Amino acid sequence: MALATATVYIPTLNGGERLAACLDALASQSVKPAVVVADNGPADGCRPMLESTFPDVARIGFGGQNLGFGTALNRAISAHGEGPVILLNDDARPAPAFVENLLAGWDRGRVAMVAAVLLRAGDPSRIDSAGIVCDRTLTAWDYLTGEPAGNLEFAPPPLGPTGGGALFDRAAFESVGGFDERIFLYYEDLDLALRMRLAGHECRLATEAMALHESSATLGRRAAAKYRQTGFARGYLLRKYGIMNHPSLALKTVASDGSAALAQAIADRTLAGARGRIEGWRAAASVERLEPPVEVLLPARLGRQFAVRLNRRRH
């Protein structure tokens, strides 16, 4: 049975050696996909490298502007390619059967979302992410992060795939409007997964679709720029999904998010995360309100939220 044609979309800002390693790995896939780079870089971005070394890779540029993760991918997906949409970070190196196993999980359109498995580049025996999960306050974390890869065998599927390694059925992706372009960076994959779930779609975990991943390679783990972007997305989604309208959820959100902002202020000497949350909340003022799909969300527990945030700081 022939597998469907797929297009891999890779957003990049700095390109360089990480992108080249990713493209080299894609050139060795057991099922050959089309490859499109969504180039957010300045000036000509990665054009010279692609033209000299990867002439078969398509590039969608934006005149030297950085449009952000979701917007760049939306534009690239609408401009070029066909078949199922595969998303891959430029700091990931997929195994040879990565595309083949994602397509098997897609099952010719019977499944709208398929989560890949990102393994830690420094310790491939450990999972970096097998998708995303979240609780009813929309506190989200990487599924199975830090666990041995052997735990994948009996793992249930996540809420949705991480944007760093995913397959989406193209028709389903387009029917929900793709990524929300008000979110510049971070948690746009959470928002997309929530809307896909609200539309009745399910997610499958492709346990054999693996890639090595160098996490937070673009902005760094504790950069103020990252805190601002994650804060903005957090504040935006809290308002978009009406989380603060529920008193018990609101109290847990204030406690958890307040502790995160305090930790950043004390340990990292920045209020960027707190400011970002305020900006994101304001940006969501005119956005259509949605009710989150509570049936696929975990109960909100402060202990788990604190553990998630502590784990992020450690790693």
Secondary structure, 3 states (H helix, E strand, C coil): CCCCCCEEEEEECCCHHHHHHHHHHHCCCCCCCEEEEEECCCCCCCHHHHHHHCCCCEEEECCCCCCCHHHHHHHHHHHCCCCCEEEECCCEEECCCHHHHHHHHHCCCCCCEEEEEEEECCEEEEEEECCEEEECCCCEEECCCCCEHHHHHHCCCCCECCCCEEEECHHHHHHCCCCCCCCCCCCHHHHHHHHHHHCCCCEEEEEEEEEEECCCCCCCCCCHHHHHHHHHHHHHHHHHCCHHHCHHHHHHHHHHHHHHHHHHHHHCCCCHHHHHHHHHHHHCCCCCCCCCCHHHCECCCHHHHHHHHHHHHHC
